[in-house]
Amino acid sequence: MSFVGSQRSTFLGIVVVCLMPGCATNAKYASEPAEKKARVEKSIASSVAKANVSRVRRSHYNVAMNSLLEIAKNQQQSGDYAAAAASIERALRIQPKSTEAYYHLAEVRMQQARFGEAEQLAKKAMSYVNFGSNMRNNQFKAKLWHLISEARTQSDNKSGAESALIKAHQLEQRVL
C-alpha cells in the first residue's frame, strides 16, 4: 500500500471514529421525546383510571346512601324513629353534605318532638343547597323553611315561625 492509500485509510478511520459518538448522541436525543411522550401517556392513563375509580366509588356511595334513606323511610313509617335516625346518620357519614339526608333527619326529629334539633338540621341542609335561584333549589329551600316554621311553631316561637313561613312563600312565588 502506498503512502496516500494509508493516509486515506487513516483519514476514514478518524472520520468514522469522530462520527460514531455523534450518531449515538443523536440517537439518544431522538429517543428522549419518545420516552417523554410515553411517560406523559402513562400519566394520563393513570389519571383517567383514578377518575374512573373515583366515579365508581361515588356511584357506590350514592347507592349506599339512597338505600339507607329508603330503609329510614320504612322505619319512620313503622314508627321506629330511633332506628330511622340511626340509618340517616349512617347515610350522612357516607355523604356528609347530603341536603336530602339532613331534611329527612329533621323530619324524624320533628316526629320525636325534638324541635330545636329539627330546626338546626333544616338550617344545615339549607347551607348545603347549591347557590343560585333555580326552580329546584327554590322548591327545596321552601320545603326547608316550612319545616323550620313548623319547628318554631311547636317551640312556641310564633314570630320566628311567621318569618320562616314568609321566606317559604317568597321562594314558592319564585318557582311559579
LOKE-316613 format. One record per residue (C-alpha): residue in three letters; x, y, z. Coordinates in steps of 0.05 Angstrom, whole numbers, plus 32768, in hexadecimal, padded with zeros to 4 digits. Example, Ala and Ser with C-alpha at 12.3 -4.5 7.8 and 13.67 -1.06 7.14 Angstrom:
<sites>
SITE  type     x     y     z
SITE   Ala  80F6  7FA6  809C
SITE   Ser  8111  7FEB  808F
</sites>
This chain:
<sites>
SITE  type     x     y     z
SITE   Met  8000  8000  8000
SITE   Ser  8019  8044  7FF0
SITE   Phe  8020  807F  801E
SITE   Val  7FE1  80A1  8000
SITE   Gly  7FB8  8062  8009
SITE   Ser  7FCD  805C  8052
SITE   Gln  7FBC  80A5  805F
SITE   Arg  7F78  809B  8040
SITE   Ser  7F6B  805E  806D
SITE   Thr  7F82  8085  80AA
SITE   Phe  7F57  80C0  8095
SITE   Leu  7F1A  8093  808C
SITE   Gly  7F28  8072  80CF
SITE   Ile  7F2B  80B6  80F2
SITE   Val  7EEB  80CD  80D0
SITE   Val  7EC6  808E  80E4
SITE   Val  7EDF  8093  812C
SITE   Cys  7ECB  80DD  812F
SITE   Leu  7E86  80D1  8112
SITE   Met  7E74  8095  813D
SITE   Pro  7E6A  80BB  817E
SITE   Gly  7E41  80EF  8157
SITE   Cys  7E13  80B8  813E
SITE   Ala  7E0B  809B  8183
SITE   Thr  7DFE  80E0  81A0
SITE   Asn  7DCA  80EF  816A
SITE   Ala  7DA9  80AD  8178
SITE   Lys  7DA7  80BC  81C2
SITE   Tyr  7D86  8100  81B6
SITE   Ala  7D57  80E2  8183
SITE   Ser  7D3E  80AF  81B5
SITE   Glu  7D32  80E2  81ED
SITE   Pro  7CF2  8100  81CE
SITE   Ala  7CD8  80B9  81C5
SITE   Glu  7CE8  80A8  820D
SITE   Lys  7CC9  80E9  8225
SITE   Lys  7C8B  80DC  81FB
SITE   Ala  7C85  8096  8219
SITE   Arg  7C8B  80B3  8260
SITE   Val  7C55  80E7  8251
SITE   Glu  7C27  80B3  8233
SITE   Lys  7C31  8086  826F
SITE   Ser  7C22  80C0  829E
SITE   Ile  7BE2  80D1  8278
SITE   Ala  7BCC  8088  8278
SITE   Ser  7BD8  8085  82C3
SITE   Ser  7BB0  80C5  82CF
SITE   Val  7B76  80AB  82A5
SITE   Ala  7B76  8069  82CB
SITE   Lys  7B75  808E  830D
SITE   Ala  7B3B  80BB  82F6
SITE   Asn  7B14  807D  82E0
SITE   Val  7B20  805C  8323
SITE   Ser  7B0A  809C  8346
SITE   Arg  7ACB  809F  831C
SITE   Val  7ABC  8056  832C
SITE   Arg  7AC7  8063  8376
SITE   Arg  7A99  80A0  8374
SITE   Ser  7A63  8076  8352
SITE   His  7A6A  8040  8387
SITE   Tyr  7A65  8076  83BD
SITE   Asn  7A25  808F  839C
SITE   Val  7A08  804A  839A
SITE   Ala  7A1A  803C  83E2
SITE   Met  7A00  8080  83F9
SITE   Asn  79BF  8079  83D2
SITE   Ser  79B5  8032  83EE
SITE   Leu  79BF  804C  8435
SITE   Leu  798D  8085  8429
SITE   Glu  795A  8053  840E
SITE   Ile  7964  8027  844B
SITE   Ala  795C  8065  8477
SITE   Lys  791A  8077  8454
SITE   Asn  78FF  8031  8462
SITE   Gln  7916  8035  84AA
SITE   Gln  78F7  807A  84B1
SITE   Gln  78B4  8062  8494
SITE   Ser  78B3  8028  84C4
SITE   Gly  78BF  8059  84FE
SITE   Asp  7906  8043  850E
SITE   Tyr  7922  8089  8510
SITE   Ala  7962  8078  8536
SITE   Ala  7975  8044  8501
SITE   Ala  7962  8074  84C9
SITE   Ala  798E  80AA  84E7
SITE   Ala  79C8  8078  84ED
SITE   Ser  79C0  8063  84A4
SITE   Ile  79C0  80AB  848D
SITE   Glu  79FD  80BB  84B8
SITE   Arg  7A21  8081  8496
SITE   Ala  7A0E  809F  8453
SITE   Leu  7A2A  80E1  8469
SITE   Arg  7A6C  80C0  847B
SITE   Ile  7A6F  80A8  8432
SITE   Gln  7A5B  80EC  8415
SITE   Pro  7A63  8122  844A
SITE   Lys  7A47  8159  841E
SITE   Ser  7A07  8136  8409
SITE   Thr  79CF  8169  840D
SITE   Glu  799B  8132  8405
SITE   Ala  79B7  810A  843F
SITE   Tyr  79B7  8147  846C
SITE   Tyr  796F  8156  8458
SITE   His  7958  8110  8468
SITE   Leu  797D  8110  84AB
SITE   Ala  795B  8153  84BB
SITE   Glu  7918  8132  84AC
SITE   Val  7928  80F9  84DB
SITE   Arg  793C  812A  8511
SITE   Met  78FA  814E  8508
SITE   Gln  78D6  810B  8513
SITE   Gln  7900  8100  8551
SITE   Ala  78EB  8146  856A
SITE   Arg  7933  815D  8568
SITE   Phe  7921  819F  8547
SITE   Gly  7961  81C5  8554
SITE   Glu  798A  818E  8534
SITE   Ala  795A  818B  84F9
SITE   Glu  7962  81D5  84EC
SITE   Gln  79AE  81D1  84F0
SITE   Leu  79B0  8195  84C1
SITE   Ala  7983  81BA  848F
SITE   Lys  79B1  81F7  8493
SITE   Lys  79ED  81CA  8487
SITE   Ala  79CB  81AC  844A
SITE   Met  79BE  81F3  8432
SITE   Ser  7A08  8203  8438
SITE   Tyr  7A19  81CA  8408
SITE   Val  79E4  81DA  83D4
SITE   Asn  7A06  81F1  8394
SITE   Phe  7A0A  823B  838B
SITE   Gly  79DF  825B  8357
SITE   Ser  7995  8263  8351
SITE   Asn  7981  822C  8321
SITE   Met  793D  820D  832A
SITE   Arg  7954  81CC  834A
SITE   Asn  797E  81F1  837E
SITE   Asn  7945  8221  838E
SITE   Gln  7913  81E8  8396
SITE   Phe  7942  81C4  83C6
SITE   Lys  7952  8203  83ED
SITE   Ala  7908  8212  83F3
SITE   Lys  78FE  81CB  840E
SITE   Leu  7935  81D7  8441
SITE   Trp  7917  821A  8456
SITE   His  78D3  81F8  8460
SITE   Leu  78F5  81C5  848D
SITE   Ile  7918  81FD  84B4
SITE   Ser  78D6  8221  84BB
SITE   Glu  78B4  81E3  84D6
SITE   Ala  78EE  81D7  8507
SITE   Arg  78EA  821F  8520
SITE   Thr  789E  821A  8527
SITE   Gln  78A6  81DB  8551
SITE   Ser  78DB  81FF  857B
SITE   Asp  78AA  8239  8587
SITE   Asn  78D4  8269  855E
SITE   Lys  789A  8288  8538
SITE   Ser  78C0  82C4  851A
SITE   Gly  78F9  8297  8503
SITE   Ala  78C6  8267  84E5
SITE   Glu  78A5  82A0  84BF
SITE   Ser  78E7  82BA  84A3
SITE   Ala  78FA  8273  848D
SITE   Leu  78B6  826C  846C
SITE   Ile  78BF  82AE  8447
SITE   Lys  7902  8297  842C
SITE   Ala  78E2  8255  8415
SITE   His  78AB  827B  83F1
SITE   Gln  78DD  82AA  83D0
SITE   Leu  7904  826F  83B5
SITE   Glu  78C4  824D  839D
SITE   Gln  78B2  828D  8377
SITE   Arg  78F5  8289  8352
SITE   Val  78E5  8242  833D
SITE   Leu  78A3  8256  831D
</sites>
